[in-house]
Amino acid sequence: MPEKNSMFFPPVLLILDIIGTVLLGLGLAKHFAHIDVIPATLRFENYGPVLIGVGAALMLPIMVHIVNRAKNGAQDRHV
């Protein structure tokens, strides 16, 4: 049986976080360093900020999961 305080992340959240990190990195590279890694056929005007937003949105569920786990752990210790 796993420990109660062990950190376990559902695989779906980890996959979303990895995809979000890649998209965020590509968006930051385009927006700030003007590095085009995306193929020309998939580019559109101002895709850097869009990739940054989508990447951050995909990373949000794991952050919510971590905060909820931390809150529940803090409540359990105070009871």
C-alpha positions as CSV (number, residue, x, y, z in Angstrom):
1,M,0.0,0.0,0.0
2,P,1.5,3.4,-0.9
3,E,2.2,6.0,1.8
4,K,-0.4,8.6,2.3
5,N,2.1,11.5,1.7
6,S,3.6,9.9,-1.4
7,M,3.4,12.1,-4.5
8,F,1.4,10.3,-7.2
9,F,0.4,12.1,-10.4
10,P,-2.1,10.6,-12.7
11,P,-0.5,9.7,-16.1
12,V,-3.0,11.9,-18.0
13,L,-1.9,14.9,-16.0
14,L,1.7,14.1,-16.6
15,I,1.1,13.8,-20.4
16,L,-0.8,17.1,-20.5
17,D,2.0,18.8,-18.5
18,I,4.7,17.5,-20.9
19,I,2.7,18.6,-24.0
20,G,2.0,22.0,-22.4
21,T,5.7,22.4,-21.5
22,V,6.7,21.7,-25.1
23,L,4.1,24.1,-26.5
24,L,5.1,26.8,-24.0
25,G,8.7,26.4,-24.9
26,L,8.0,26.6,-28.6
27,G,5.8,29.7,-28.1
28,L,8.5,31.4,-25.9
29,A,11.2,30.6,-28.5
30,K,9.1,32.1,-31.3
31,H,7.9,35.2,-29.3
32,F,11.1,36.2,-27.7
33,A,13.9,34.7,-29.7
34,H,12.2,34.6,-33.2
35,I,13.1,31.0,-33.6
36,D,10.7,29.2,-36.0
37,V,10.6,25.5,-35.2
38,I,7.0,25.0,-36.4
39,P,6.7,23.9,-40.1
40,A,5.7,26.8,-42.4
41,T,2.5,25.1,-43.3
42,L,1.3,25.1,-39.7
43,R,2.3,28.7,-38.9
44,F,-0.2,31.6,-38.6
45,E,0.1,35.2,-37.6
46,N,1.2,35.7,-33.9
47,Y,1.3,32.0,-33.2
48,G,3.9,32.6,-30.4
49,P,1.5,34.0,-27.8
50,V,-1.2,31.4,-28.8
51,L,1.3,28.6,-28.1
52,I,2.2,30.2,-24.8
53,G,-1.5,30.4,-23.8
54,V,-2.3,26.9,-24.9
55,G,0.8,25.5,-23.2
56,A,0.0,27.3,-19.9
57,A,-3.6,26.1,-20.1
58,L,-2.5,22.4,-20.6
59,M,-0.1,22.8,-17.6
60,L,-2.8,24.1,-15.3
61,P,-4.6,20.8,-14.4
62,I,-1.4,19.4,-12.7
63,M,-0.9,22.6,-10.8
64,V,-4.5,22.4,-9.5
65,H,-3.9,18.8,-8.6
66,I,-0.7,19.7,-6.6
67,V,-2.4,22.6,-4.8
68,N,-5.4,20.4,-3.9
69,R,-3.1,17.6,-2.6
70,A,-1.2,20.2,-0.5
71,K,-4.4,21.7,0.9
72,N,-5.7,18.2,1.8
73,G,-2.4,17.4,3.4
74,A,-2.4,20.6,5.5
75,Q,-6.0,20.0,6.6
76,D,-5.2,16.4,7.6
77,R,-2.3,17.6,9.8
78,H,-4.4,20.2,11.6
79,V,-7.1,17.8,12.5
